[in-house]
């Protein structure tokens, strides 16, 4: 029998079988019913078992990677997009009564300082004495740091007395070592801001003298500035405690002040000095846009040290954005904006985490570790966040709107995906910082830690849900628990309110102000830091930081002002809250 005949018979057999099956399934109604397969219980059991394993595996995978999934989906599904029917602008009006209360608080602090310590760098409200930062004498940190706040609040008599002191008594010829960073942001920044707001020439004269005395700090092999300046000798001084290294934040937080001084005086030396610092740092980055907290003055290279957004790291990231904003986003400084974008990408990739239970977003720290006998560095993540980091929420929102260049509130459909990400991260970080104010005093601690899965919290810690204040082993008052009148959260509240018009930010700012009044105010005059935010009655630390009057009370006052006062699209605030105008540079700038 041929192969072709066999194929025809098989085909005929298959057709007959199909017809037989169809006939068996015809019912009286004439409809055709499909044949029912015989049940196979073993096959069904295997199928259910397979699906159970797959579902279980996916559930485990989801549980272990929830943080990443949340962060990926949140920018798209965790945001309320504004419809076209909603208003594209809200009116930012002043609240005079609350402003008056904040002015009264400023006067309570200033009058005590003026009474007991006028001319001294710092004030101690309980002992009612002043102190200076060097044995050679002070340069009026508290006075200069407070002048622009007086101007904004309309305190003309106080500003006049402060100006007279600057003209007649301020002595910069001090044979003492002053911190480069602090002197720049508080004194140089304060003088420049006071000059812009008052047009009093004495402020620019003193600022120019100070800038000239400080230039020698940049005389290092790399151009990275030394940590201290001897103003009398005009000599830079290295920090012996840090083995001659410079703090990243301190070296990269001089740019706004020196660039504006260069613009006013048309002296390019100031600008070139701080521009070189940024060029060196751009070349030396370790992990994409992140920077360790110490850099060598000799080589211009970062050294193995912590990566964090808190102390010694914070204002490096702040000034990446603000340098871009200060010069009307000029093409010649655009590369600095790229550094900012790279840094924000790296922060989202490496530093942001969510707590396991309440999904609180926070910034972690990276600690370098090297195994014995190995040259390879690994990075250990620590769930710790300084109060200093609370500037970042407002900064991200400001960066997302390119310096308030959008409607209030901004329309999310006008954002790129990256802007949506930064905006939502900023909003969430502000919420996290506000959560740390839910203490017995209503004030936030200096440092908080966040819960991790299966972690062991020290028994002496004070736990607030997913975050806690780490206690000391000897049961003494932990450093982390203190509140030293810090401004970073109210700074972010001010920016967030100006960008959104959401009254929630004003309401919380008022709560913080009332807590400061209740727990930090000294009846005889001034305000003091407290040692533990979760202990009532409070225990004071005998010190009133200068940033209370230059930052905390200023930002609270601005929070309740109308938006014609220092609009965010026309001014940039240095890291000590001194407002400087946005300007067009008259020289070619930028770096390759």
Residue, then its C-alpha position, 0 to 999 in steps of 0.5 A: x500500500x502506497x504512502x499516499x493511500x495511507x494518508x487518504x485513509x487516515x484523513x477519511x477516518x478522522x472526518x468520520x470520527x468528527x461526524x460521529x462525535x457531533x451526532x452524539x452531542x445533538x439534542x432535540x433542540x437541534x443545538x450542538x453541544x461540545x463534548x465534555x472532557x473526562x475530569x483529571x483530578x491529578x492534573x487539576x491539583x498540579x495546576x492549583x499547586x503551580x499557581x499557588x507557588x507562583x502567587x506566593x513567589x510574587x507576593x514575597x517578591x512584592x513584600x521584599x521590594x515594596x519600597x522600590x515599587x512604591x517609589x516607582x508608582x507613587x509619582x504617577x498614582x500618588x499625585x492629584x493632577x489639577x483639572x483645567x477647570x480649577x484656578x491656575x493661580x491663588x492669591x497669597x495675602x498677608x496675615x498681619x496679626x500673626x506677623x505682629x506676634x512674630x515681630x514681637x518675638x524678634x524684638x524680645x530676642x533682639x532687645x535682650x541681646x542689645x541690652x546684655x551683649x551688643x557687639x558680641x558674636x553670640x548671646x547666652x540668655x540665661x546667664x545674660x552675657x555675650x561671647x565671641x568666637x575668638x580670643x581676639x574679639x568678635x566681628x558682630x555675628x549676631x548684629x550683622x546676621x539680624x539686620x535684614x530681618x529688621x528691615x523686612x519687619x520695618x524695625x527702623x530704629x533697631x536697624x539704625x543702631x545696628x548700622x551705626x555699630x557696623x560703621x563705628x565699631x565693627x573691626x575686621x582686623x582681628x588676629x583670630x581664626x574665623x570659620x570660612x563658611x560661617x563668616x561667609x554665610x552670616x557676615x558677608x551674606x548679611x552685609x550684602x543683603x542689608x546693602x541691597x535692602x537699604x542701599x546704605x553704602x557702609x554695608x557694601x564697604x564692609x562686605x568688600x573689606x571682608x571679601x578681600x580679607x577672606x580671599x587667601x583661604x583659596x590659596x591651596x594647590x587645588x583651589x579648595x578653600x581652607x576651613x578658617x581665615x585669620x582676618x587680621x593676618x589675611x591667612x587661610x588656616x587648615x582645620x587640624x581636627x580634620x587633618x587639613x581636609x575641607x568640609x564639602x558643604x562648607x567649601x561649596x557654600x560660598x558661591x552666592x555671596x562671593x559671586x554677588x560681591x563680584x557683581x557689585x564691585x566688578x572684581x572678578x577675583x571673587x567669582x573666579x575663586x568660588x567658580x574654581x571650587x565648583x569645577x574641581x568638585x564636578x571632576x571629583x564626584x564619587x557616586x554619580x551626583x553624590x559627594x562625600x563630606x570631606x575633600x582634600x585641599x591638596x589634591x581636590x579629590x574627595x576622601x573616603x567619608x560619609x555621604x549624607x544630606x545633613x551636616x557637612x553635606x547639606x548646603x552643597x546640594x542646596x547651592x547647586x540649585x541656587x547658583x543656577x537660579x541666582x544668575x537668571x538661569x544664564x546659559x553660561x552657568x547651565x552646567x551647574x544645573x546639570x550637576x543639580x539634576x545629577x545630584x537629585x537623580x542620585x539622591x532618589x537612587x541611593x539615599x531615599x527610603x520608606x519606613x516599613x509600616x507607615x511608608x514615611x519617606x526619609x533620606x538615609x546616609x551612606x557609610x563607607x566600609x572596607x574589609x580588612x586587607x581589601x581596597x574595595x569600598x562598600x557603602x552601608x546604609x543608615x536610616x538616620x536623618x538630621x533636622x538640617x535635611x529638612x531644607x530639602x523638601x522646599x528646595x526640591x519643590x523650588x527646583x521642580x518649578x525652576x525657581x517659581x516660574x510656574x502658576x500657583x499652584x503649578x499645573x502638574x501637566x506642565x511638569x516633566x516626569x522628573x519634575x513630578x518626581x522631585x515635586x512629590x518627593x519634596x512634598x513627602x519630605x516636608x510631611x516627614x519633617x512635620x511628623x518629627x514635630x509631633x513630640x511633647x513640646x511640639x518641636x523637632x529633635x536634632x537627629x531622628x532614626x527610622x524603623x527598619x524591618x526586624x530592627x532592634x531599637x535601643x531600650x533608651x530610645x523614644x519611639x514615635x511610630x516609625x521614627x525614634x530618638x536614639x538614646x544614650x547608653x549612660x541614660x544621659x540626655x542624648x544629643x539627638x534629642x535637643x532643639x536648638x531653634x533650627x529653621x530648616x523646616x519653617x524654610x520649607x514651609x515658607x517655600x511650599x506655601x508660596x508655591x502652592x497657596x495651601x494653608x496647611x503649611x501656614x497652619x503648621x508653621x504657626x503651631x511651630x511658632x507657638x511651641x517656640x514661644x511656649x518652651x524656648x522663650x526666656x521671660x527676662x529676654x531672649x530664647x534658649x535651646x532645649x535639651x530634650x523635645x520629649x521632656x516637660x518641663x524643659x531643660x534649657x541650654x544657655x545659648x541663643x543661636x544667631x539663626x533664630x533671628x536671621x532664619x527661623x523668625x524671618x521665615x516665619x514672618x515671610x510665611x505670613x506675608x503676601x507674595x510681593x515681599x521677596x518673591x521667589x522668582x526675583x530673589x534667592x536666599x543664601x543658606x543663612x536666609x539672607x535674600x540676594x537679588x537674581x541678576x544677569x552676570x556682566x562677565x563670562x562665567x561657567x566652567x568646562 
